[in-house]
Amino acid sequence: MFVGLTGRLRVPPADGLADQVRSASCDHGIKRWRLCLTREQMESVAYRLWLHRMTGSAAEANRFARECGVAHCPYPAERDGPAPGVVVTTAPGKAAPRGAGSSGRG
């Protein structure tokens, strides 16, 4: 849906993300879709998951932050970066950054 709304979003998906989504393959053994993404595309996915979290569903964003180490944190109190909209990263396997909780507000 995120990729399909490209022309209507204020912050469009990263370049090449639509092609990667269209060429994704499903690994039926682990019941997951596989995407090969650049760092910029991963940050774009984190932003999309943050948008989804704002509608009341944080499960996907939390899982992505936990497994991929990327979370979008636009609120100054939730990140250690210099400006809103900065993507915060952690090493996979470590705790997600502050603000990656289910409320979306820390």
PDB file as gemmi writes it, atoms N, CA and C in Angstrom:
CRYST1    1.000    1.000    1.000  90.00  90.00  90.00 P 1                      
ATOM      1  N   MET A   1       0.824  -1.183   0.000  1.00  0.00           N  
ATOM      2  CA  MET A   1       0.000   0.000   0.000  1.00  0.00           C  
ATOM      3  C   MET A   1       0.876   1.258   0.000  1.00  0.00           C  
ATOM      4  N   PHE A   2       1.934   1.241   0.821  1.00  0.00           N  
ATOM      5  CA  PHE A   2       2.849   2.382   0.915  1.00  0.00           C  
ATOM      6  C   PHE A   2       3.428   2.725  -0.457  1.00  0.00           C  
ATOM      7  N   VAL A   3       3.896   1.730  -1.167  1.00  0.00           N  
ATOM      8  CA  VAL A   3       4.489   1.945  -2.488  1.00  0.00           C  
ATOM      9  C   VAL A   3       3.427   2.425  -3.471  1.00  0.00           C  
ATOM     10  N   GLY A   4       2.219   1.902  -3.346  1.00  0.00           N  
ATOM     11  CA  GLY A   4       1.130   2.301  -4.232  1.00  0.00           C  
ATOM     12  C   GLY A   4       0.689   3.739  -4.049  1.00  0.00           C  
ATOM     13  N   LEU A   5       0.956   4.325  -2.905  1.00  0.00           N  
ATOM     14  CA  LEU A   5       0.568   5.711  -2.612  1.00  0.00           C  
ATOM     15  C   LEU A   5       1.671   6.712  -2.932  1.00  0.00           C  
ATOM     16  N   THR A   6       2.700   6.290  -3.616  1.00  0.00           N  
ATOM     17  CA  THR A   6       3.881   7.127  -3.862  1.00  0.00           C  
ATOM     18  C   THR A   6       3.556   8.553  -4.279  1.00  0.00           C  
ATOM     19  N   GLY A   7       2.694   8.763  -5.245  1.00  0.00           N  
ATOM     20  CA  GLY A   7       2.389  10.104  -5.737  1.00  0.00           C  
ATOM     21  C   GLY A   7       1.563  10.946  -4.789  1.00  0.00           C  
ATOM     22  N   ARG A   8       1.013  10.337  -3.753  1.00  0.00           N  
ATOM     23  CA  ARG A   8       0.132  11.055  -2.829  1.00  0.00           C  
ATOM     24  C   ARG A   8       0.760  11.301  -1.462  1.00  0.00           C  
ATOM     25  N   LEU A   9       1.962  10.826  -1.245  1.00  0.00           N  
ATOM     26  CA  LEU A   9       2.625  10.984   0.046  1.00  0.00           C  
ATOM     27  C   LEU A   9       3.542  12.200   0.062  1.00  0.00           C  
ATOM     28  N   ARG A  10       3.610  12.865   1.202  1.00  0.00           N  
ATOM     29  CA  ARG A  10       4.522  14.001   1.348  1.00  0.00           C  
ATOM     30  C   ARG A  10       5.971  13.523   1.334  1.00  0.00           C  
ATOM     31  N   VAL A  11       6.222  12.368   1.958  1.00  0.00           N  
ATOM     32  CA  VAL A  11       7.550  11.756   1.953  1.00  0.00           C  
ATOM     33  C   VAL A  11       7.425  10.442   1.181  1.00  0.00           C  
ATOM     34  N   PRO A  12       7.842  10.431  -0.075  1.00  0.00           N  
ATOM     35  CA  PRO A  12       7.676   9.225  -0.890  1.00  0.00           C  
ATOM     36  C   PRO A  12       8.641   8.112  -0.484  1.00  0.00           C  
ATOM     37  N   PRO A  13       8.321   6.868  -0.863  1.00  0.00           N  
ATOM     38  CA  PRO A  13       9.246   5.756  -0.603  1.00  0.00           C  
ATOM     39  C   PRO A  13      10.592   6.002  -1.281  1.00  0.00           C  
ATOM     40  N   ALA A  14      11.633   5.394  -0.759  1.00  0.00           N  
ATOM     41  CA  ALA A  14      12.982   5.533  -1.313  1.00  0.00           C  
ATOM     42  C   ALA A  14      13.028   5.021  -2.749  1.00  0.00           C  
ATOM     43  N   ASP A  15      13.943   5.579  -3.519  1.00  0.00           N  
ATOM     44  CA  ASP A  15      14.125   5.132  -4.903  1.00  0.00           C  
ATOM     45  C   ASP A  15      14.383   3.633  -4.952  1.00  0.00           C  
ATOM     46  N   GLY A  16      13.709   2.964  -5.858  1.00  0.00           N  
ATOM     47  CA  GLY A  16      13.922   1.541  -6.069  1.00  0.00           C  
ATOM     48  C   GLY A  16      13.127   0.635  -5.147  1.00  0.00           C  
ATOM     49  N   LEU A  17      12.474   1.198  -4.117  1.00  0.00           N  
ATOM     50  CA  LEU A  17      11.730   0.359  -3.176  1.00  0.00           C  
ATOM     51  C   LEU A  17      10.562  -0.339  -3.862  1.00  0.00           C  
ATOM     52  N   ALA A  18       9.865   0.364  -4.736  1.00  0.00           N  
ATOM     53  CA  ALA A  18       8.725  -0.245  -5.437  1.00  0.00           C  
ATOM     54  C   ALA A  18       9.177  -1.468  -6.237  1.00  0.00           C  
ATOM     55  N   ASP A  19      10.306  -1.370  -6.930  1.00  0.00           N  
ATOM     56  CA  ASP A  19      10.812  -2.505  -7.703  1.00  0.00           C  
ATOM     57  C   ASP A  19      11.177  -3.675  -6.796  1.00  0.00           C  
ATOM     58  N   GLN A  20      11.773  -3.373  -5.652  1.00  0.00           N  
ATOM     59  CA  GLN A  20      12.140  -4.433  -4.715  1.00  0.00           C  
ATOM     60  C   GLN A  20      10.899  -5.127  -4.149  1.00  0.00           C  
ATOM     61  N   VAL A  21       9.871  -4.350  -3.864  1.00  0.00           N  
ATOM     62  CA  VAL A  21       8.627  -4.923  -3.334  1.00  0.00           C  
ATOM     63  C   VAL A  21       7.987  -5.830  -4.383  1.00  0.00           C  
ATOM     64  N   ARG A  22       7.966  -5.371  -5.630  1.00  0.00           N  
ATOM     65  CA  ARG A  22       7.374  -6.179  -6.700  1.00  0.00           C  
ATOM     66  C   ARG A  22       8.142  -7.469  -6.954  1.00  0.00           C  
ATOM     67  N   SER A  23       9.436  -7.468  -6.699  1.00  0.00           N  
ATOM     68  CA  SER A  23      10.244  -8.662  -6.954  1.00  0.00           C  
ATOM     69  C   SER A  23      10.479  -9.506  -5.696  1.00  0.00           C  
ATOM     70  N   ALA A  24       9.797  -9.175  -4.604  1.00  0.00           N  
ATOM     71  CA  ALA A  24       9.963  -9.926  -3.350  1.00  0.00           C  
ATOM     72  C   ALA A  24       9.511 -11.370  -3.543  1.00  0.00           C  
ATOM     73  N   SER A  25      10.142 -12.255  -2.784  1.00  0.00           N  
ATOM     74  CA  SER A  25       9.749 -13.669  -2.849  1.00  0.00           C  
ATOM     75  C   SER A  25       9.362 -14.144  -1.451  1.00  0.00           C  
ATOM     76  N   CYS A  26       8.453 -15.090  -1.416  1.00  0.00           N  
ATOM     77  CA  CYS A  26       7.987 -15.630  -0.143  1.00  0.00           C  
ATOM     78  C   CYS A  26       8.750 -16.911   0.164  1.00  0.00           C  
ATOM     79  N   ASP A  27       9.323 -16.968   1.352  1.00  0.00           N  
ATOM     80  CA  ASP A  27       9.972 -18.190   1.825  1.00  0.00           C  
ATOM     81  C   ASP A  27       8.924 -18.938   2.631  1.00  0.00           C  
ATOM     82  N   HIS A  28       8.318 -19.928   2.010  1.00  0.00           N  
ATOM     83  CA  HIS A  28       7.220 -20.649   2.651  1.00  0.00           C  
ATOM     84  C   HIS A  28       7.685 -21.463   3.858  1.00  0.00           C  
ATOM     85  N   GLY A  29       8.965 -21.807   3.907  1.00  0.00           N  
ATOM     86  CA  GLY A  29       9.498 -22.556   5.037  1.00  0.00           C  
ATOM     87  C   GLY A  29       9.435 -21.777   6.341  1.00  0.00           C  
ATOM     88  N   ILE A  30       9.725 -20.483   6.265  1.00  0.00           N  
ATOM     89  CA  ILE A  30       9.680 -19.647   7.475  1.00  0.00           C  
ATOM     90  C   ILE A  30       8.488 -18.688   7.464  1.00  0.00           C  
ATOM     91  N   LYS A  31       7.684 -18.778   6.412  1.00  0.00           N  
ATOM     92  CA  LYS A  31       6.470 -17.959   6.280  1.00  0.00           C  
ATOM     93  C   LYS A  31       6.759 -16.473   6.369  1.00  0.00           C  
ATOM     94  N   ARG A  32       7.772 -16.037   5.595  1.00  0.00           N  
ATOM     95  CA  ARG A  32       8.136 -14.621   5.539  1.00  0.00           C  
ATOM     96  C   ARG A  32       8.475 -14.233   4.110  1.00  0.00           C  
ATOM     97  N   TRP A  33       8.255 -12.944   3.825  1.00  0.00           N  
ATOM     98  CA  TRP A  33       8.654 -12.395   2.539  1.00  0.00           C  
ATOM     99  C   TRP A  33      10.101 -11.951   2.641  1.00  0.00           C  
ATOM    100  N   ARG A  34      10.857 -12.165   1.581  1.00  0.00           N  
ATOM    101  CA  ARG A  34      12.266 -11.752   1.535  1.00  0.00           C  
ATOM    102  C   ARG A  34      12.424 -10.569   0.590  1.00  0.00           C  
ATOM    103  N   LEU A  35      13.052  -9.513   1.122  1.00  0.00           N  
ATOM    104  CA  LEU A  35      13.360  -8.316   0.353  1.00  0.00           C  
ATOM    105  C   LEU A  35      14.844  -8.020   0.504  1.00  0.00           C  
ATOM    106  N   CYS A  36      15.485  -7.653  -0.576  1.00  0.00           N  
ATOM    107  CA  CYS A  36      16.881  -7.208  -0.531  1.00  0.00           C  
ATOM    108  C   CYS A  36      16.842  -5.691  -0.654  1.00  0.00           C  
ATOM    109  N   LEU A  37      17.161  -4.989   0.442  1.00  0.00           N  
ATOM    110  CA  LEU A  37      17.012  -3.542   0.480  1.00  0.00           C  
ATOM    111  C   LEU A  37      18.322  -2.838   0.773  1.00  0.00           C  
ATOM    112  N   THR A  38      18.442  -1.634   0.229  1.00  0.00           N  
ATOM    113  CA  THR A  38      19.555  -0.758   0.572  1.00  0.00           C  
ATOM    114  C   THR A  38      19.242  -0.120   1.934  1.00  0.00           C  
ATOM    115  N   ARG A  39      20.226   0.538   2.512  1.00  0.00           N  
ATOM    116  CA  ARG A  39      20.020   1.216   3.797  1.00  0.00           C  
ATOM    117  C   ARG A  39      18.918   2.275   3.677  1.00  0.00           C  
ATOM    118  N   GLU A  40      18.933   3.028   2.596  1.00  0.00           N  
ATOM    119  CA  GLU A  40      17.921   4.063   2.379  1.00  0.00           C  
ATOM    120  C   GLU A  40      16.521   3.446   2.265  1.00  0.00           C  
ATOM    121  N   GLN A  41      16.419   2.312   1.591  1.00  0.00           N  
ATOM    122  CA  GLN A  41      15.133   1.639   1.463  1.00  0.00           C  
ATOM    123  C   GLN A  41      14.661   1.098   2.815  1.00  0.00           C  
ATOM    124  N   MET A  42      15.591   0.598   3.637  1.00  0.00           N  
ATOM    125  CA  MET A  42      15.225   0.128   4.974  1.00  0.00           C  
ATOM    126  C   MET A  42      14.696   1.284   5.819  1.00  0.00           C  
ATOM    127  N   GLU A  43      15.312   2.440   5.709  1.00  0.00           N  
ATOM    128  CA  GLU A  43      14.855   3.614   6.443  1.00  0.00           C  
ATOM    129  C   GLU A  43      13.463   4.025   5.977  1.00  0.00           C  
ATOM    130  N   SER A  44      13.205   3.894   4.684  1.00  0.00           N  
ATOM    131  CA  SER A  44      11.891   4.201   4.137  1.00  0.00           C  
ATOM    132  C   SER A  44      10.839   3.234   4.676  1.00  0.00           C  
ATOM    133  N   VAL A  45      11.190   1.960   4.779  1.00  0.00           N  
ATOM    134  CA  VAL A  45      10.278   0.963   5.351  1.00  0.00           C  
ATOM    135  C   VAL A  45      10.013   1.285   6.822  1.00  0.00           C  
ATOM    136  N   ALA A  46      11.044   1.688   7.561  1.00  0.00           N  
ATOM    137  CA  ALA A  46      10.866   2.057   8.964  1.00  0.00           C  
ATOM    138  C   ALA A  46       9.899   3.235   9.094  1.00  0.00           C  
ATOM    139  N   TYR A  47      10.002   4.190   8.189  1.00  0.00           N  
ATOM    140  CA  TYR A  47       9.083   5.337   8.190  1.00  0.00           C  
ATOM    141  C   TYR A  47       7.655   4.869   7.925  1.00  0.00           C  
ATOM    142  N   ARG A  48       7.482   3.980   6.961  1.00  0.00           N  
ATOM    143  CA  ARG A  48       6.160   3.450   6.633  1.00  0.00           C  
ATOM    144  C   ARG A  48       5.566   2.733   7.845  1.00  0.00           C  
ATOM    145  N   LEU A  49       6.387   1.941   8.531  1.00  0.00           N  
ATOM    146  CA  LEU A  49       5.901   1.226   9.709  1.00  0.00           C  
ATOM    147  C   LEU A  49       5.545   2.197  10.831  1.00  0.00           C  
ATOM    148  N   TRP A  50       6.274   3.314  10.934  1.00  0.00           N  
ATOM    149  CA  TRP A  50       5.942   4.339  11.915  1.00  0.00           C  
ATOM    150  C   TRP A  50       4.577   4.956  11.582  1.00  0.00           C  
ATOM    151  N   LEU A  51       4.335   5.210  10.301  1.00  0.00           N  
ATOM    152  CA  LEU A  51       3.027   5.736   9.890  1.00  0.00           C  
ATOM    153  C   LEU A  51       1.920   4.766  10.289  1.00  0.00           C  
ATOM    154  N   HIS A  52       2.160   3.483  10.075  1.00  0.00           N  
ATOM    155  CA  HIS A  52       1.180   2.460  10.428  1.00  0.00           C  
ATOM    156  C   HIS A  52       0.976   2.426  11.945  1.00  0.00           C  
ATOM    157  N   ARG A  53       2.041   2.611  12.693  1.00  0.00           N  
ATOM    158  CA  ARG A  53       1.949   2.637  14.157  1.00  0.00           C  
ATOM    159  C   ARG A  53       1.029   3.765  14.616  1.00  0.00           C  
ATOM    160  N   MET A  54       1.081   4.896  13.933  1.00  0.00           N  
ATOM    161  CA  MET A  54       0.247   6.032  14.315  1.00  0.00           C  
ATOM    162  C   MET A  54      -1.239   5.738  14.126  1.00  0.00           C  
ATOM    163  N   THR A  55      -1.584   4.715  13.363  1.00  0.00           N  
ATOM    164  CA  THR A  55      -2.986   4.319  13.195  1.00  0.00           C  
ATOM    165  C   THR A  55      -3.395   3.308  14.252  1.00  0.00           C  
ATOM    166  N   GLY A  56      -2.477   2.921  15.124  1.00  0.00           N  
ATOM    167  CA  GLY A  56      -2.823   2.055  16.235  1.00  0.00           C  
ATOM    168  C   GLY A  56      -2.217   0.667  16.211  1.00  0.00           C  
ATOM    169  N   SER A  57      -1.396   0.337  15.222  1.00  0.00           N  
ATOM    170  CA  SER A  57      -0.792  -0.995  15.169  1.00  0.00           C  
ATOM    171  C   SER A  57       0.721  -0.872  15.180  1.00  0.00           C  
ATOM    172  N   ALA A  58       1.330  -1.231  16.303  1.00  0.00           N  
ATOM    173  CA  ALA A  58       2.772  -1.083  16.454  1.00  0.00           C  
ATOM    174  C   ALA A  58       3.538  -2.387  16.268  1.00  0.00           C  
ATOM    175  N   ALA A  59       2.854  -3.505  16.125  1.00  0.00           N  
ATOM    176  CA  ALA A  59       3.531  -4.802  16.082  1.00  0.00           C  
ATOM    177  C   ALA A  59       4.579  -4.883  14.972  1.00  0.00           C  
ATOM    178  N   GLU A  60       4.224  -4.440  13.772  1.00  0.00           N  
ATOM    179  CA  GLU A  60       5.162  -4.530  12.656  1.00  0.00           C  
ATOM    180  C   GLU A  60       6.375  -3.638  12.875  1.00  0.00           C  
ATOM    181  N   ALA A  61       6.153  -2.410  13.345  1.00  0.00           N  
ATOM    182  CA  ALA A  61       7.259  -1.481  13.580  1.00  0.00           C  
ATOM    183  C   ALA A  61       8.182  -2.009  14.675  1.00  0.00           C  
ATOM    184  N   ASN A  62       7.605  -2.554  15.729  1.00  0.00           N  
ATOM    185  CA  ASN A  62       8.419  -3.099  16.817  1.00  0.00           C  
ATOM    186  C   ASN A  62       9.260  -4.266  16.328  1.00  0.00           C  
ATOM    187  N   ARG A  63       8.670  -5.154  15.548  1.00  0.00           N  
ATOM    188  CA  ARG A  63       9.396  -6.320  15.035  1.00  0.00           C  
ATOM    189  C   ARG A  63      10.531  -5.885  14.104  1.00  0.00           C  
ATOM    190  N   PHE A  64      10.253  -4.916  13.231  1.00  0.00           N  
ATOM    191  CA  PHE A  64      11.271  -4.427  12.293  1.00  0.00           C  
ATOM    192  C   PHE A  64      12.431  -3.797  13.062  1.00  0.00           C  
ATOM    193  N   ALA A  65      12.119  -3.014  14.091  1.00  0.00           N  
ATOM    194  CA  ALA A  65      13.173  -2.393  14.909  1.00  0.00           C  
ATOM    195  C   ALA A  65      13.995  -3.456  15.617  1.00  0.00           C  
ATOM    196  N   ARG A  66      13.329  -4.461  16.137  1.00  0.00           N  
ATOM    197  CA  ARG A  66      14.020  -5.520  16.877  1.00  0.00           C  
ATOM    198  C   ARG A  66      14.887  -6.374  15.947  1.00  0.00           C  
ATOM    199  N   GLU A  67      14.360  -6.762  14.789  1.00  0.00           N  
ATOM    200  CA  GLU A  67      15.069  -7.689  13.917  1.00  0.00           C  
ATOM    201  C   GLU A  67      16.048  -7.012  12.958  1.00  0.00           C  
ATOM    202  N   CYS A  68      15.734  -5.797  12.525  1.00  0.00           N  
ATOM    203  CA  CYS A  68      16.590  -5.120  11.541  1.00  0.00           C  
ATOM    204  C   CYS A  68      17.388  -3.968  12.134  1.00  0.00           C  
ATOM    205  N   GLY A  69      17.028  -3.546  13.330  1.00  0.00           N  
ATOM    206  CA  GLY A  69      17.766  -2.477  13.975  1.00  0.00           C  
ATOM    207  C   GLY A  69      17.479  -1.101  13.425  1.00  0.00           C  
ATOM    208  N   VAL A  70      16.299  -0.902  12.816  1.00  0.00           N  
ATOM    209  CA  VAL A  70      15.960   0.394  12.238  1.00  0.00           C  
ATOM    210  C   VAL A  70      14.583   0.811  12.738  1.00  0.00           C  
ATOM    211  N   ALA A  71      14.491   2.029  13.259  1.00  0.00           N  
ATOM    212  CA  ALA A  71      13.219   2.577  13.714  1.00  0.00           C  
ATOM    213  C   ALA A  71      13.160   4.052  13.377  1.00  0.00           C  
ATOM    214  N   HIS A  72      12.005   4.536  13.030  1.00  0.00           N  
ATOM    215  CA  HIS A  72      11.809   5.953  12.747  1.00  0.00           C  
ATOM    216  C   HIS A  72      11.305   6.613  14.017  1.00  0.00           C  
ATOM    217  N   CYS A  73      12.011   7.625  14.506  1.00  0.00           N  
ATOM    218  CA  CYS A  73      11.657   8.296  15.762  1.00  0.00           C  
ATOM    219  C   CYS A  73      11.638   9.803  15.549  1.00  0.00           C  
ATOM    220  N   PRO A  74      10.475  10.372  15.232  1.00  0.00           N  
ATOM    221  CA  PRO A  74      10.426  11.808  14.943  1.00  0.00           C  
ATOM    222  C   PRO A  74      10.339  12.711  16.161  1.00  0.00           C  
ATOM    223  N   TYR A  75      10.133  12.151  17.355  1.00  0.00           N  
ATOM    224  CA  TYR A  75       9.952  12.982  18.534  1.00  0.00           C  
ATOM    225  C   TYR A  75      11.275  13.182  19.253  1.00  0.00           C  
ATOM    226  N   PRO A  76      11.683  14.428  19.519  1.00  0.00           N  
ATOM    227  CA  PRO A  76      12.981  14.705  20.144  1.00  0.00           C  
ATOM    228  C   PRO A  76      13.228  13.938  21.435  1.00  0.00           C  
ATOM    229  N   ALA A  77      12.221  13.715  22.265  1.00  0.00           N  
ATOM    230  CA  ALA A  77      12.413  13.035  23.542  1.00  0.00           C  
ATOM    231  C   ALA A  77      12.672  11.537  23.368  1.00  0.00           C  
ATOM    232  N   GLU A  78      12.436  11.001  22.163  1.00  0.00           N  
ATOM    233  CA  GLU A  78      12.562   9.565  21.943  1.00  0.00           C  
ATOM    234  C   GLU A  78      13.864   9.162  21.265  1.00  0.00           C  
ATOM    235  N   ARG A  79      14.710  10.099  20.943  1.00  0.00           N  
ATOM    236  CA  ARG A  79      15.919   9.745  20.200  1.00  0.00           C  
ATOM    237  C   ARG A  79      17.085  10.555  20.711  1.00  0.00           C  
ATOM    238  N   ASP A  80      18.248  10.146  20.293  1.00  0.00           N  
ATOM    239  CA  ASP A  80      19.461  10.853  20.697  1.00  0.00           C  
ATOM    240  C   ASP A  80      20.026  11.673  19.555  1.00  0.00           C  
ATOM    241  N   GLY A  81      19.310  11.792  18.459  1.00  0.00           N  
ATOM    242  CA  GLY A  81      19.793  12.490  17.275  1.00  0.00           C  
ATOM    243  C   GLY A  81      19.495  13.975  17.320  1.00  0.00           C  
ATOM    244  N   PRO A  82      19.986  14.729  16.324  1.00  0.00           N  
ATOM    245  CA  PRO A  82      19.884  16.174  16.342  1.00  0.00           C  
ATOM    246  C   PRO A  82      18.584  16.763  15.803  1.00  0.00           C  
ATOM    247  N   ALA A  83      17.793  16.003  15.019  1.00  0.00           N  
ATOM    248  CA  ALA A  83      16.629  16.615  14.384  1.00  0.00           C  
ATOM    249  C   ALA A  83      15.495  15.617  14.212  1.00  0.00           C  
ATOM    250  N   PRO A  84      14.247  16.107  14.225  1.00  0.00           N  
ATOM    251  CA  PRO A  84      13.118  15.222  14.004  1.00  0.00           C  
ATOM    252  C   PRO A  84      13.237  14.491  12.676  1.00  0.00           C  
ATOM    253  N   GLY A  85      12.711  13.271  12.632  1.00  0.00           N  
ATOM    254  CA  GLY A  85      12.729  12.503  11.409  1.00  0.00           C  
ATOM    255  C   GLY A  85      13.980  11.671  11.219  1.00  0.00           C  
ATOM    256  N   VAL A  86      14.925  11.783  12.141  1.00  0.00           N  
ATOM    257  CA  VAL A  86      16.155  11.008  12.046  1.00  0.00           C  
ATOM    258  C   VAL A  86      15.836   9.544  12.295  1.00  0.00           C  
ATOM    259  N   VAL A  87      16.415   8.677  11.517  1.00  0.00           N  
ATOM    260  CA  VAL A  87      16.221   7.251  11.728  1.00  0.00           C  
ATOM    261  C   VAL A  87      17.263   6.784  12.725  1.00  0.00           C  
ATOM    262  N   VAL A  88      16.816   6.152  13.794  1.00  0.00           N  
ATOM    263  CA  VAL A  88      17.685   5.671  14.851  1.00  0.00           C  
ATOM    264  C   VAL A  88      17.968   4.201  14.612  1.00  0.00           C  
ATOM    265  N   THR A  89      19.220   3.804  14.750  1.00  0.00           N  
ATOM    266  CA  THR A  89      19.558   2.403  14.528  1.00  0.00           C  
ATOM    267  C   THR A  89      20.178   1.796  15.776  1.00  0.00           C  
ATOM    268  N   THR A  90      20.007   0.497  15.907  1.00  0.00           N  
ATOM    269  CA  THR A  90      20.679  -0.278  16.934  1.00  0.00           C  
ATOM    270  C   THR A  90      21.179  -1.538  16.264  1.00  0.00           C  
ATOM    271  N   ALA A  91      22.120  -2.199  16.877  1.00  0.00           N  
ATOM    272  CA  ALA A  91      22.608  -3.461  16.317  1.00  0.00           C  
ATOM    273  C   ALA A  91      21.529  -4.522  16.469  1.00  0.00           C  
ATOM    274  N   PRO A  92      21.332  -5.381  15.444  1.00  0.00           N  
ATOM    275  CA  PRO A  92      20.353  -6.453  15.569  1.00  0.00           C  
ATOM    276  C   PRO A  92      20.642  -7.287  16.811  1.00  0.00           C  
ATOM    277  N   GLY A  93      19.568  -7.651  17.514  1.00  0.00           N  
ATOM    278  CA  GLY A  93      19.710  -8.444  18.720  1.00  0.00           C  
ATOM    279  C   GLY A  93      19.770  -7.601  19.981  1.00  0.00           C  
ATOM    280  N   LYS A  94      20.019  -6.301  19.845  1.00  0.00           N  
ATOM    281  CA  LYS A  94      20.039  -5.415  21.013  1.00  0.00           C  
ATOM    282  C   LYS A  94      18.663  -4.794  21.175  1.00  0.00           C  
ATOM    283  N   ALA A  95      18.457  -4.133  22.281  1.00  0.00           N  
ATOM    284  CA  ALA A  95      17.169  -3.493  22.546  1.00  0.00           C  
ATOM    285  C   ALA A  95      16.891  -2.431  21.496  1.00  0.00           C  
ATOM    286  N   ALA A  96      15.636  -2.315  21.117  1.00  0.00           N  
ATOM    287  CA  ALA A  96      15.226  -1.277  20.174  1.00  0.00           C  
ATOM    288  C   ALA A  96      15.398   0.082  20.840  1.00  0.00           C  
ATOM    289  N   PRO A  97      15.536   1.140  20.040  1.00  0.00           N  
ATOM    290  CA  PRO A  97      15.717   2.462  20.612  1.00  0.00           C  
ATOM    291  C   PRO A  97      14.495   2.899  21.404  1.00  0.00           C  
ATOM    292  N   ARG A  98      14.720   3.819  22.348  1.00  0.00           N  
ATOM    293  CA  ARG A  98      13.577   4.362  23.073  1.00  0.00           C  
ATOM    294  C   ARG A  98      12.565   4.861  22.076  1.00  0.00           C  
ATOM    295  N   GLY A  99      11.292   4.680  22.381  1.00  0.00           N  
ATOM    296  CA  GLY A  99      10.259   5.137  21.474  1.00  0.00           C  
ATOM    297  C   GLY A  99       9.748   4.041  20.582  1.00  0.00           C  
ATOM    298  N   ALA A 100      10.334   2.858  20.634  1.00  0.00           N  
ATOM    299  CA  ALA A 100       9.871   1.770  19.781  1.00  0.00           C  
ATOM    300  C   ALA A 100       8.830   0.918  20.494  1.00  0.00           C  
ATOM    301  N   GLY A 101       8.303   1.443  21.602  1.00  0.00           N  
ATOM    302  CA  GLY A 101       7.266   0.722  22.346  1.00  0.00           C  
ATOM    303  C   GLY A 101       5.940   0.766  21.646  1.00  0.00           C  
ATOM    304  N   SER A 102       4.961   0.089  22.191  1.00  0.00           N  
ATOM    305  CA  SER A 102       3.683  -0.053  21.524  1.00  0.00           C  
ATOM    306  C   SER A 102       2.897   1.250  21.420  1.00  0.00           C  
ATOM    307  N   SER A 103       3.161   2.212  22.273  1.00  0.00           N  
ATOM    308  CA  SER A 103       2.389   3.446  22.214  1.00  0.00           C  
ATOM    309  C   SER A 103       2.836   4.361  21.087  1.00  0.00           C  
ATOM    310  N   GLY A 104       4.057   4.193  20.619  1.00  0.00           N  
ATOM    311  CA  GLY A 104       4.590   5.076  19.601  1.00  0.00           C  
ATOM    312  C   GLY A 104       5.092   6.389  20.179  1.00  0.00           C  
ATOM    313  N   ARG A 105       4.963   6.571  21.466  1.00  0.00           N  
ATOM    314  CA  ARG A 105       5.389   7.812  22.103  1.00  0.00           C  
ATOM    315  C   ARG A 105       6.385   7.564  23.225  1.00  0.00           C  
ATOM    316  N   GLY A 106       6.910   6.345  23.348  1.00  0.00           N  
ATOM    317  CA  GLY A 106       7.940   6.090  24.335  1.00  0.00           C  
ATOM    318  C   GLY A 106       7.526   5.439  25.561  1.00  0.00           C  
TER     319      GLY A 106                                                      
END                                                                             
